[in-house]
Amino acid sequence: MTQLSIPTTELYRLLVESVKDYAIFALDPNGYVVSWNPGAQRFKGYTAPEIIGKHFSVFYPPEDLAVNKPQIELEIATEVGRLEDEGWRVRKDGTQFWANVIITALRGADGELVGFAKVTRDLTQRRAAELQAVEDARRIASEEALRRAAEMRSTELADLLDRTRRQADEIERRRNEADVANRTKTEFLAAMSHELRTPLNAIAGYVQLLLLGVRGPLTDEQSGDLTRIQRSQQHLLSLINDILNFSRLEAGAVTYDLGPVPLGTVLDAAAGMIGPQATAKRITFTLEPCPPTVRALADASKLEQILLNLVSNAVKFTQPGGHVSIRCVVADQHVLTCVQDNGPGIPADRLTDIFEPFVQLDRTLGNPREGVGLGLAISRDLARGMQGDLTVESTLGKGSTFTVSLKRVTAATDAKSQAPVDAR
């Protein structure tokens, strides 16, 4: 056995004082520091004279002191013989480090407690590495979860895009089918209208010849019959003309000769044609004067067609003794033509429907009306074709007002429209 050249006690002293990676010091039974090695001074900051005689609780942060942790640790070490703990400890300058602490109870030969040996190791860097590893693991897991979610979302979006494309293709296919069907219907209506107008015109011609007595004198009964035939022919021809006009509008075959149109002239013409109908029905018909300077950007014949339809409808739906009026209004850059009646009015939930093709609105609660429901649809399309519009306001039981809105033409705008165009 090798003999040591120095006493054992001296060897232990050198061992404790030479270790600088651990704080090794002793406490008395009450927890006061009684020894201090260089390792303790290195990472706790206290010199031996500064710390010896002070209670070891100075190494604990406030939250540990609040729960009396230093005393509890001594009690456990006393009872068990040893205590190991990890937690935050405080240096002299107030900074904290993560420490591994072992407190061992020291007893004499008679077993009585004489103090405690305390060994502390600074694990701050190791803890930081562990926390970083945990954080890295969480980040990687989070990134992986996000990647998987992104992949799933990408797959869902791809599926959605594919479904959307298929739906778009189906919609396009159905739209093409509808266009073909609509063109076929339009072509059929146009052809049918032309075919029907020929015999109807022939009927009109022969009726006129008979009424003129070309085929010989007529009795009163025969004249009455021919007059009824003539009215029926005119009614059928009006319906067919509506269908033909509508089919031409749908086919985009209607052209417009737009220019400054004196509104008063068109209103006078319409009033002259509808006035007799109103008189025959005992309806008061008034045309408010429209100044000759009021001009609209319009196609005169098509504007007259719109007004004839609106005034004719007003007379048709107004009861005897009622009133129908036409007036023009200048509204900034537009001119408005208002056709007003005090007929039965239109329900609020049907104001949009009346402009749809083939819609007939019975405004007298059940009485049938003539026509195929194209007049207002055609009139609105014609108004919009002239860069205007046709709208309606109505109160059930009080009447309706149809308004044709067109761009106003003034001397300035007329001159501007006739100015030479720079073709550079």
KACOR-V623920 format. One record per backbone hydrogen bond with DSSP energy under -0.5 kcal/mol. CO is the residue of the C=O (numbers start at 1). NH is the residue of the N-H. If there is no record, write none. Layout:
CO NH
CO NH
This chain:
7 11
8 12
9 13
10 14
11 15
12 16
13 17
14 18
15 19
18 20
19 39
22 24
23 25
23 120
24 37
25 118
26 34
26 35
27 116
28 31
31 56
32 28
33 53
37 40
37 41
38 42
39 43
40 44
41 45
44 92
47 51
48 52
51 54
54 33
55 58
56 59
57 60
59 90
61 64
61 65
62 66
63 67
64 67
64 69
65 68
68 72
69 73
70 74
71 75
72 76
73 77
74 78
75 79
76 80
76 81
77 81
81 105
83 103
85 101
87 99
88 61
89 97
91 94
95 91
97 89
97 99
98 123
99 87
99 101
100 121
101 85
102 104
102 119
103 83
104 117
106 114
106 115
108 111
112 108
115 106
116 27
117 104
118 25
119 102
120 23
121 100
121 123
123 127
124 128
125 129
126 130
127 131
128 132
129 133
130 134
131 135
132 136
133 137
134 138
135 139
136 140
137 141
138 142
139 143
140 144
141 145
142 146
143 147
144 148
145 149
146 150
147 151
148 152
149 153
150 154
151 155
152 156
153 157
154 158
155 159
156 160
157 161
158 162
159 163
160 164
161 165
162 166
163 167
164 168
165 169
166 170
167 171
168 172
169 173
170 174
171 175
172 176
173 177
174 178
175 179
176 180
177 181
178 182
179 183
180 184
181 185
182 186
183 187
184 188
185 189
186 190
187 191
188 192
189 193
190 194
191 195
192 196
193 197
194 198
195 199
196 200
197 201
198 202
199 203
200 204
201 205
202 206
203 207
204 208
205 209
206 210
207 211
208 212
209 214
210 213
213 216
219 223
220 224
221 225
222 226
223 227
224 228
225 229
226 230
227 231
228 232
229 233
230 234
231 235
232 236
233 237
234 238
235 239
236 240
237 241
238 242
239 243
240 244
241 245
242 246
243 247
244 248
245 249
246 250
247 251
248 253
248 254
249 252
256 258
259 298
261 263
261 296
262 265
262 266
263 267
264 268
265 269
266 270
267 271
268 272
269 273
270 274
271 275
274 277
274 278
275 279
276 280
277 281
278 283
279 282
282 321
284 324
286 288
286 326
289 291
291 294
293 295
294 263
294 264
295 409
296 261
296 298
298 259
298 300
299 303
300 304
301 305
302 306
303 307
304 308
305 309
306 310
307 311
308 312
309 313
310 314
311 315
312 316
313 317
314 318
315 318
317 344
319 322
322 284
323 342
324 286
325 340
326 288
327 338
329 331
329 336
331 334
333 408
334 331
335 406
336 329
336 338
337 339
337 404
338 327
338 340
339 402
340 325
341 400
344 397
347 350
348 351
350 354
352 355
353 356
356 359
358 360
359 361
360 362
361 363
362 365
373 358
373 359
374 378
375 379
376 380
377 381
378 382
379 383
380 384
381 385
382 386
383 386
383 388
384 387
389 405
391 403
393 401
395 398
395 399
399 395
400 341
401 393
402 339
403 391
403 405
404 337
404 406
405 389
406 335
407 297
408 410
409 295
410 414
411 415
412 416
413 417
414 418
416 419
421 423
